[in-house]
Amino acid sequence: MSAFALYVHWPFCAAKCPYCDFNSHVREAIAEEDWVASILSEMRYAAEMQGEARPVLSTVFFGGGTPSLMQGKSVGRILEEARALWPWANDVEITLEANPASADAARFADYKAAGVNRVSLGIQALNDADLKFLGRLHDLAEAKAALVLAQKNFDRVSLDLIYARPGQTLTAWESELKEALAIGTEHLSLYQLTIEPQTPFSLLHQRGKLVIPDEDHAAALFDLTQEITAAAGLPAYEVSNHARPGCDARHNLVYWRYGSYAGVGPGAHGRLWLGDEIVATVTERLPERWLKNVAANRHGYTQWEKVACEDAAHEHLLMNLRLAEGLDLAAYRERWGITLSPPRIAELEAQGLVTLQDGHLKASKRGLLVLNSLIAELAD
């Protein structure tokens, strides 16, 4: 069995960013202990569903929302319960997403004491004008101070940036990306700005008040990103993620390699291997309703459904082709009993969309830009 992971969703933010469609909510005050107790209850339920022979936990990820609004003792309670519920790998990776606006020395020290050994900082831009445009609460000075604190407290630090912003030129992005690389973190998550439905940016885009780069310019920015990060020793190991050798985000690799993971907290998704079955789980998105459901049922799951073999194979294909390592065709065939069409692969290879090397099918740069349609061609 592949690695098993735990995802903990903390849904609260100090402010909602205008581009964000994640399950995040602003509340003036919360009773943090009640929320943590409910997360613990949902963890116990998920573990019980796995039975007595539970998998070894290899990674834990606190996402959101803004997990860095949590107290260190809350993180500690969750990790303590996780240790009681599952056997742990010796080198378990424990990541916490942090917002520079909520980063301070005492808070980071508490997270480290609780067991966090990797921090992912949502910087998003390296100039004040774009930080304001993106609705971030921090300015550049706060971002840099948070990075110093993170690197002082944790051996493993990642930072996030959003590019393909309105009016962003190749030259401007090259300068900003090189500045980010000079900071010296082991990992970069670099996401193109996309217009998500039902966000403030979506409304502005519909009204013509927000114009993002067209497909050709976005593709040029993507190509430039790959070239610069590779030259700096942080090549892409996934479409939007770059790392020094051996510094990949192991939690996310569980997703992309189609491993088993439990998702707890409001709006969390999971894929649990229960014997020979793969179960897709989803929890209630609205935090207050999730809290009531946990009080009544010990969990807030609104979906707990077996994934059909054909659907699981499709999901596996979709996730694996995001990775630079590609899809091991023999392992895929053994796992699902499905052989991808050799003539179809040859056709896509001739079009420059995939490569086939040593039994591994990989999406090319061009293929990554049209990944969804590429998957549809392969799975048809």
N, C-alpha and C positions, 0 to 999 in steps of 0.2 A: 504493500500500500504506500502511496506517496505521502508527502508531508501533510500534517494536519495543522490548521491555523484557527485562531479565534479573532474575530473582528468585533470591537466594542464601539457602538455609535453614541456619541455625546451630542445631542441635537441643538445645543444652545450657542448662540453667538451674541456678541455685544452690539453688532449691527449686521444687516443683511446686504451683501454686496450685489450690485445691480446685474451682474452677469451670472450669478449663482443659481442653479436649480437643484442643489443638494437639499436634503431634508434638514434645514437649519431654521431656527426660530429665535426670536428676540423676546426675552422675558425680563422684567425689571428685577425680579427676585425669584429664587427657587429654594425649596427645602432639599438641599443636595443629598442629605443622608437618605431621604425617601427614594430618590432616583437611583442612588447606588444600590440600595437594598433591592429594588426591583430588577436592576441589571443582574444582581447575584441570583435572584430567583429564576430568571430566564436562563442563565447559565446552567443552573442545576437541572432545569427541565431538559435542555438540549443534551446535557451529559447523560441523563437517565435514559433518554431515547436511544443512546448509543449502546446501552447495555453495560455489562460488567467489563468486557474486554475492550477498553477504550484506547484510541490511538494515542501515540506520543505527540504532545503539543510542541510544535517547532517554532511558531511565531505568534505574537500577539500584537494587534494594531489598534490603537485608540484613534478613531477618526471622527469627523463631524461635519457641520458644526465646528466648534472650537474647543477641543479637549483641554487646551492649556488654560481654560477657565476653571477646570476642576482643581480641587485641593489635592496636594500630594498624598494625603491620607486616604482619599477616595480611590486614587489609582492603586495605592498599596492594598486596600481591601479587595479590590477586584483581582489583583494579581495573586493575592494570598488564596482566594477562593479558587482561582484557576489551577493553582498548584495542588489544591486538595482534590479537585475533580479529575484532573488528567495527569498521567506521567509526563514529565518534562524532558525535552532534549537537553543535553549538557550545554549546548551553545544557543539556547533559545533567544530569538531576536524579539525585542520588545520596543516597538516604535510608538511615539506619540506625536501627533500633529500639533504644531504650535503657531500661534499668531504673534508677530513681533509686538503688537500692542499690549499683549498680556504676558510678555516675557519679563521676568526679573530674576535676580540671582537666587533669592530664597526659594522661589517656586521651582526653578530648575534643579536646585540642590535637593529639594524634596522629591522630585520625580526620580532623580538618580538614586536616592536612598530607597525609594519604593521598588526599584528594579528596572526602570526604563534605561535602555542602553543605546537607543537610537532616536534622534529627533528630526522631524521633517518640518522645516520652516516655510510658511506661506509668504514669501517676500512679494512675488508677482511682478514687480517692476523695480528698476533701479534709478528712477528719477521721480521727483515729487509731483510733477504735473500728471504723469500717468498713474501714479498711486492714487491721486485725488480722483481722476477720471474713473478708475476701477472701484472707487468707493471704499478703499482701504482706510483703516483708522490710524495706521502708522505712517510716518514720513520716512525718508531715506536714512536720516540719522538714527532713528529708532530701529530700523531694519538692520543697519550695520552693528549697532550695539547688541541686538539680539543674537546676531551671528557670532559675535565675540563671546557672549555668554554661553551659547550652545557649544561652541568649539572648546571652551574651557571645561565644561561639565561632561561632555559626551565624546567618546572616540568616534562615533558614527553620526554624521550630520548630513542631511540632504536639504536642498533649497528648491522651491518652486518658482518658476517664472511663467508669465503669460506673454506670448508674442503674437504677431500679426494683428497688432492694435491699429486703430484708425490712423492713417497717414504715416505709419512706420516704414521707413526706407530700409533697404538692405544694409546700407552703411551704418545707420543708427542701430539696427539690431546687432550687427557684427560688433560694434563698439560695446554695447551693453552685455552681450554674451561673453565677450572676452573679459570684461570687468567681473562678471559672475564667476568665470573659471579661475580668475586670479585670487578669488577668496579662498580657494583651496579645499572646498568640501569634496567628499568622496562620491557624491551622487547629485545629479540634477534632474528634476522633472520639468520638462519644457513643453507647455501646452499651447496650441494655437487657440486664439480667442474664437469661440463659436457663439452664435446667437441661439440661446435656448428658449423654447416656448415659455410663455407666461412669466417672463422676467422683465424688469424695467428696460433692459437693453433691447429686448424683443419689440417692445412698444415703440421705442425710439427708432429702431431699424425699420419698422413698418411705416413710420411717418417720414422716413428719409433723413432723419436727423442724426443717424449714426451709420456710417459707411465703413465697412471693414474691407480689407484687401480682397481683390477678385481671385479666382482660382489660380490663375497663372502666377500672380505675385505671391500668393500664399505658398504655392509649390516652390517658388524660388527661395522664399524664406525657410521652408522646410529643408531644402537641399543645402542651403548655407549652414543651417543648424547642424546637420549631419557632418559636414566637412570640418567645421570648426571644432566641434566636440571630439571628433575622432583624432584630429591633429593634436589636441590637447591631452589625449590619453583617456578620454571618457567617451568611448563610442556608444552608440545606441544599442542596448540589448533588448529594447522594446520600442514601439513606435515613438513614444514620448519620454522615454526614460534612458538616462545615460549614467554610466558609472565607471570608476576605475576597475580594473580586473579584480574579481573576487568581492566586489562591494555592491553587487546587485541587491535590490530590496527583496529579501527572501520571502516576505509575506506576500507581496504582489506576484511573485513567481508561483506561489501556490495557486492563485487564480488562473494565471496564464497557462500553467501546465495542467489545468483542470483537476486540481486536487480537492481535498475535502476541507471545508471550513464552516465553522459555526458563526452566525451573525446574530448579535444581541443588541438591544437598545432600539429606540423608535426608528422605524424605517429601514432597519438593517436587512440585508439579503444574506442567504447562506446556501451552500451545497454540501449536504451531509451524506456520507457513505454509510448506510445502515445495512450491514451484511452485503448482499449482492445488489441492493437497491441504491440509487442516488435520489435523494429527496431535496427538492427546491423549497427553501423557506423564505418567507417575507414577514416582517412584523408591521404592526400598525404604525402609520407615519405620524399622526397627530400625537404629540408627546402626552398631553393630558389624557387622551383616550387610551393610549398605550398603558399609561400608569394604572388606570382603572381596570383594564383587562388583566394586567399582571396581578393586581390585588384579588381579582375574582377567580383567575384560572392558573395562576403561577407563571404565566407567560403571556406575551402579547402577539403571538404568531397568528397571522390572518391567512397565511398559505403554508401548507405542509403537504406537498404533493410529490408523488413519484415522477421522476423524469423518464420518459420513454427512451429506449435505447437509441433510436434514430435521432431524437432531439439532443440527447447527451453527446452523441458523436458529432453532431453539427456544432454544438457549443464548444466542444473540444477543438475542432478544426478552426473555428473563429478565434479562439483565444490563443492557440499555439502559433498561428501564422502572424500574430503580432510580434512574436519574438524573433530576434536575430538568429537564434539557434534553429528555428523552423520546426517542422513537423517530422518526426521519425515515422516513416511510412510503415515499417514493419511492426513497430510497437502499436501504432494506431490500428493496424489490421488485426493484431493479436487481441487488443483490448475490446474492439467493437465488432469484429468479424466483417469489416467493410474494407474493400479495396478501391481506392480512388482510381478513376479511369486513366490508364496510361496514355491513350490517344488525347484525352482532354488536357492532361498535364503537358504533353508535348506541344500541343497547340498554344497553350498559355505561355510556355517557355519560348516558343517562336515569336510570340508577341512581346516578349521582354517583360512579362508580368511576374514570372516565377523563375527560380533556378532549382535544379535537382542535382544534388551532389552527395555522394556517399549515403544514399538512401534518405536524405533529409530534403524535404520540400520547403523552400524559402520564398517569401514574397520579395520582389525586387523593390527598389525605390519607387518605381512607377506603380507597382502592385500595391504597395502600402497606401498610396494615395487613393486607390479605388478598392480598398480591402473588402468592403461589404459585397460589392458585385463580383469580386474575385471568388469569395467564399461561395456565393450562389452558383457560379460556374462549376466549381469543383464538387459541390454537394449535389448538383442536379443529376 
